[in-house]
Amino acid sequence: MEEPDFHFFVCNSFRAGGEARGICNKKGAVDLIQYLESELADRGMSSLVTSTGCLKVCDRGPAMVVYPKGDWYGNLSEEAIDEILDAMEEDGVAEKYLLT
């Protein structure tokens, strides 16, 4: 397997018991993961997307972390994902969605 340029960890609110119960899941994280994967493929960005357990930023979810830089993004929507990917293609960050 070729190492991807980016690894997206998207909160899907899984708890220790395996059930998805948190804010990110209730706000449509599953659909956002599918949208993100589709956009990454359309843009030809070398990446891996992983659904995670709770990232503990529920008040700003849905949320994701993007490596290798380790940028945390929140309040995700399809529009936010578009803006984040646009910024990444320019070697930047989408300040509007950064969690600090």
C-alpha contacts under 8 A as a table, 3 or more apart, distances in Angstrom:
res1	aa1	res2	aa2	distance
4	P	7	H	6.96
4	P	46	S	4.99
4	P	47	S	4.73
4	P	48	L	6.40
5	D	45	M	7.69
5	D	46	S	5.32
5	D	47	S	5.68
5	D	68	P	7.65
6	F	46	S	6.54
6	F	47	S	4.63
6	F	48	L	6.45
6	F	66	V	6.71
6	F	67	Y	5.58
6	F	68	P	6.21
7	H	47	S	5.58
7	H	48	L	4.80
7	H	49	V	5.90
7	H	50	T	7.55
7	H	66	V	5.69
7	H	67	Y	5.09
7	H	68	P	6.98
8	F	47	S	7.46
8	F	48	L	6.18
8	F	49	V	4.72
8	F	50	T	6.10
8	F	64	M	6.68
8	F	65	V	5.87
8	F	66	V	4.60
8	F	67	Y	6.51
9	F	49	V	6.09
9	F	50	T	4.89
9	F	51	S	5.91
9	F	52	T	6.18
9	F	64	M	5.31
9	F	65	V	5.13
9	F	66	V	6.32
10	V	29	A	7.51
10	V	33	I	6.99
10	V	49	V	7.33
10	V	50	T	6.16
10	V	51	S	4.98
10	V	52	T	5.78
10	V	62	P	7.86
10	V	63	A	6.13
10	V	64	M	4.23
10	V	65	V	6.63
11	C	14	F	7.89
11	C	24	C	6.25
11	C	25	N	7.68
11	C	29	A	7.03
11	C	51	S	5.94
11	C	52	T	4.85
11	C	53	G	5.83
11	C	54	C	5.68
11	C	55	L	5.93
11	C	62	P	6.61
11	C	63	A	5.64
11	C	64	M	5.81
12	N	20	A	6.52
12	N	22	G	7.63
12	N	24	C	5.58
12	N	25	N	4.96
12	N	29	A	5.68
12	N	30	V	6.83
12	N	51	S	5.89
12	N	52	T	5.63
12	N	53	G	5.87
12	N	54	C	6.55
12	N	62	P	7.85
13	S	19	E	8.00
13	S	20	A	4.99
13	S	21	R	5.84
13	S	22	G	4.78
13	S	23	I	6.90
13	S	24	C	5.79
13	S	25	N	5.60
13	S	52	T	7.03
13	S	53	G	4.96
13	S	54	C	4.28
13	S	55	L	7.48
14	F	17	G	7.83
14	F	18	G	5.59
14	F	19	E	5.36
14	F	20	A	4.12
14	F	21	R	6.54
14	F	22	G	7.39
14	F	52	T	6.78
14	F	53	G	4.16
14	F	54	C	5.76
15	R	18	G	5.29
15	R	19	E	5.67
15	R	20	A	6.23
15	R	21	R	7.22
15	R	53	G	6.07
15	R	54	C	6.69
16	A	19	E	7.60
20	A	25	N	6.34
21	R	25	N	6.52
21	R	26	K	7.18
22	G	25	N	5.70
22	G	26	K	6.34
22	G	54	C	7.39
22	G	58	C	7.31
23	I	26	K	5.00
23	I	27	K	5.96
23	I	58	C	5.78
23	I	59	D	7.82
23	I	61	G	6.34
23	I	62	P	7.00
24	C	27	K	5.13
24	C	28	G	6.56
24	C	29	A	5.45
24	C	58	C	6.88
24	C	61	G	5.09
24	C	62	P	4.19
24	C	63	A	6.90
25	N	28	G	5.34
25	N	29	A	4.94
25	N	30	V	6.67
25	N	62	P	7.45
26	K	29	A	7.32
27	K	61	G	7.65
27	K	62	P	6.54
28	G	31	D	5.47
28	G	32	L	6.36
28	G	62	P	7.70
29	A	32	L	4.89
29	A	33	I	6.09
29	A	62	P	6.10
30	V	33	I	5.18
30	V	34	Q	6.54
31	D	34	Q	5.16
31	D	35	Y	6.20
32	L	35	Y	4.89
32	L	36	L	5.94
32	L	76	L	7.92
32	L	77	S	6.88
32	L	78	E	6.64
33	I	36	L	5.05
33	I	37	E	6.17
33	I	49	V	7.57
33	I	51	S	7.54
34	Q	37	E	5.21
34	Q	38	S	6.21
35	Y	38	S	5.11
35	Y	39	E	6.15
35	Y	78	E	7.01
36	L	39	E	5.14
36	L	40	L	6.07
36	L	78	E	7.93
36	L	81	I	6.76
37	E	40	L	5.17
37	E	41	A	6.21
37	E	49	V	6.89
38	S	41	A	5.21
38	S	42	D	6.17
39	E	42	D	5.01
39	E	43	R	6.10
39	E	82	D	7.83
40	L	43	R	5.17
40	L	44	G	6.03
40	L	45	M	5.28
40	L	46	S	7.64
40	L	47	S	7.22
40	L	85	L	8.00
41	A	44	G	5.00
41	A	45	M	6.38
42	D	45	M	7.94
52	T	55	L	7.58
54	C	57	V	7.89
54	C	58	C	7.99
55	L	58	C	7.58
55	L	63	A	7.47
55	L	64	M	7.95
57	V	60	R	5.61
57	V	61	G	6.31
57	V	63	A	7.25
58	C	61	G	5.08
58	C	62	P	7.43
60	R	63	A	6.79
60	R	74	G	5.28
60	R	75	N	5.29
61	G	74	G	5.36
61	G	75	N	5.05
61	G	76	L	6.76
62	P	74	G	5.79
62	P	75	N	5.39
62	P	76	L	5.23
62	P	77	S	7.88
63	A	72	W	7.31
63	A	73	Y	5.56
63	A	74	G	4.22
63	A	75	N	6.36
63	A	76	L	6.19
64	M	72	W	5.86
64	M	73	Y	5.37
64	M	74	G	6.56
65	V	70	G	6.05
65	V	71	D	5.55
65	V	72	W	4.43
65	V	73	Y	6.25
66	V	69	K	6.57
66	V	70	G	5.25
66	V	71	D	5.24
66	V	72	W	6.55
67	Y	70	G	4.61
67	Y	71	D	6.84
71	D	98	L	7.04
71	D	99	L	7.89
72	W	98	L	5.75
72	W	99	L	5.31
72	W	100	T	7.53
73	Y	76	L	7.29
73	Y	97	Y	5.19
73	Y	98	L	4.53
73	Y	99	L	5.32
74	G	97	Y	5.52
74	G	98	L	6.46
74	G	99	L	6.11
75	N	80	A	7.73
75	N	97	Y	6.64
76	L	79	E	7.83
76	L	80	A	5.40
76	L	81	I	6.58
76	L	97	Y	7.52
77	S	80	A	4.98
77	S	81	I	6.20
78	E	81	I	5.11
78	E	82	D	6.27
79	E	82	D	5.11
79	E	83	E	6.32
80	A	83	E	5.09
80	A	84	I	6.07
80	A	97	Y	7.14
81	I	84	I	5.03
81	I	85	L	6.06
82	D	85	L	5.28
82	D	86	D	6.03
83	E	86	D	5.03
83	E	87	A	6.18
83	E	94	A	6.36
84	I	87	A	5.18
84	I	88	M	6.17
84	I	93	V	6.51
84	I	94	A	5.02
84	I	97	Y	7.82
85	L	88	M	4.91
85	L	89	E	6.14
86	D	89	E	5.27
86	D	90	E	6.71
87	A	90	E	5.17
87	A	91	D	6.39
87	A	92	G	4.84
87	A	93	V	5.17
87	A	94	A	5.68
88	M	91	D	4.80
88	M	92	G	5.09
88	M	93	V	5.96
88	M	94	A	7.88
89	E	92	G	7.31
93	V	98	L	7.75
94	A	97	Y	5.87
94	A	98	L	6.50
95	E	98	L	5.12
